[in-house]
Structures are given as structure tokens and as C-alpha cells.
Amino acid sequence: MDYILKAGVITDTRHTKPDLSEDIYPKQSPHSNWGPNWFQVRVLPDMNDIQDKDENGDLILPWYPNFFSENNTAYQPGDLVWVVCDDDYHVGFILGLAQAPTGDDVKNAIFMFNQAEVNAGYPQSEYRHISVTRMSETSLVFNNRETGISGQIFNSRIIYIYGNDGSVFSTNGNGYTLVISALGDITINGNSIGMNSKNEHILQATSSYEGVSSKYIDSSGMVTINASGAYECTTASNSSSRTMGDSDVIVAKTKKETVGLGASRTVAAGGIKETALLGNYTLTVVAGAITLASSAAITLSSTSMINVVTPLFNLTSCDLIQLPPSLTGSFMMGTNPPALPSFTATGTGLGIATSASLLALGATTSQL
């Protein structure tokens, strides 16, 4: 039996049921052994004038499977293919797609490939050096035999390019790009990128940089930031922090805070307590006043002396100024050299009460 190489045209799509009735298949074919990978073919030019069916409705044109068992291409009606068959066309196989006598026009595809090469930073391949392989009508595979650069363009416009140095470039032409350099650096660009992980998401790097116009972190659990070095936070606009529970701040060394245009703190309930275990507590106002206001008592207590140094001490009371029941030591107000103190007290119904002599202050009654 001699086999001949012929061109052919697919006239019917692949049947997926091997148990179709005998009326569907040509009677000369061994249809009892037919599988789901057979296609009806018009062999050219021998069957140009043959109808698909005879006067009884039986199919006339032969049915052939793919030649290679690992290749099950899904041919479509109108596809030009190469077939190998015997001289009476009873046994035959489809080798694959064939080009038209005029040749395929691949200029547009090569232009896309060249544009992708430029975007990826590769040298642009010359037309004469590019080999093109069509992959089951889903993609075109390119290979530059001169530079060793290869790539693939899918019908979906996704492009992959592989450099001869191990680099990879991928794009879909709509905002997504993936670049893997020859040194292993990875760059991903996209209109938006989402990552989801059922368990841990771990990022380990010597450094990390994020440049975004805004950022939002939503955590249903605890958030911990552990910096073994310096931690710096800078904002060019307002900063707001809200804590629904307790807030605990521990500074092992010193803390410095500079406020440009005033500060305000409001405690709704519970009071304020500040404790200096060791060292002085200094409150200084360079240009302005210090005001202590309370609807209850104000208490100043010290295990040592309380010094009030001022050129004028003005004590205003609406009721009573009460001095301690006994005065021991000295009560000094004035200038150096010593002068009589100036003690001014004003108020309605003012009274001065003490169990010690007022003259112990070194003042006359008129000065009081």
C-alpha cells in the first residue's frame, strides 16, 4: 500500500462520540474502531468536485485522525491541512496545518513582538532572523536564531519574552507587566494588585519601600511593629490617633516633644497624675502666663522648702486668707538689700487669721 502526501480542507468539526450511527460515517471506513478524534477532510485537488453527501444522504468525504498521538489539535471547518493517505483514500492521517500557497502574513505579529522587545529593553529582532511557530491557533512562538531571544504571543494579547541571559518579560498590553532581570530582580506593574493568603504572608528583605498616594490597614487582630533600629514617622499634613482601650508608652531614655502652635489635652474623667521619681520638675513659660484653675482645692506640698520668687505677689480671695497656726523660721519677701515686704490682698469681706503674731513677718499693720 502506497501513501501519498496531499493537501486537504477540513469540512466538519471533530466528533466527540465514538458510537454514532453507521449512517453518519462513510460505509467504506472501519467506523467500529473510530474514536473521538476524527475529522472530515476534502483532499485537494482530487475531491474538489465531490459533494459532502451522495443522493442517499450518506457522507462521501473521508474521515481522518491526527497523525501524532500526542497531538490532538481541534481543527475547524475551512482549515487547510496536510494529510497522508493511501491511494484510494480509505486510510489517512492529518499531519497538521498547512500554509496557503501565498504564505501566511505574520508582519503584524512580528511587529507586536518587536514592540514588546523594545518595551522590555531587548534589542529589536530583525525580520529575517525570526522563526514563527503557530501553536494550535492559540499562540505564536517566536525564536530569534541570531540573538537567542524567544517569546510567545497569545490570542489574548499576552506576550512572553525570554532573553538569552535568563531574563523574562511579560505583558498583556493593558497595564500589566512582569520583569525578571538576569540577576533575579522582579518588578510587577498592574492597574491593581491583590494578594490573599489563608495562613501567613511573610515578606523577608534587607529593605522595603512603598510609594503610594494613600494606604489603609485593616486588622481584626493585633498589629505589632518591632524595629531594632530607629523608627521615624513623618507627615506633611494632619495626624490622628484613636485608641478605644488603654494606651501604654514606655521610653527607656529621654523624650522630646516640640509643638509649633499650641497644645491642648482634655481628660474626661479619672484625673491626671505625673510622677518624677528622680530629678526636678520644671515648667517654664518664656512669654506668657501660667494659670492654675480648679473648682476644688489646689494643694502644693513638699518635704522641703517652697520658694516663690517674684517682684509682686498678688493674692486675690473672696473670703479668707488663712495663715498657718504657727510660724517658725523666716517668711521673707522683698529685695536685696532687704526691705519691708509688700503683701497685697484684695477681696470682699477679707480676713486674715493666724495664731502667731503678724509682726513676726517684720511688717507693720499699715503695710498689711
ABEGO torsion letter per residue (X at the ends): XBBBBBBBBBABBBBABAABBAAABBAABBAAABBAABBBBBBOAAAAABBABBAAGBBABBBBBBABAABBBBBBBGBBBBBBBBAAGABBBBAEBBBBAAEBBAAAAAAAAAAAAAAAGBBBBBAAABBBBBBGGABBBBBBAAAGBBBBBBAAGBBBBBBAAGBBBBBAGAGBBBBBBAAGBBBBBBABBBBBBABBBBBBBABBBBBBABBBBBBABBBBBBBABBBBBBBABBBBBBBABBBBBBBABBBBBBBAAEBBBBBABGEBBBBBABEBBBBBBABEBBBBBBABBBBBBBABBBBBBBABBBBBBAABBBBBABBBEBBBBEBOBBBBBBBBBBEBGBBBBBABBAAAAGBBAAAX
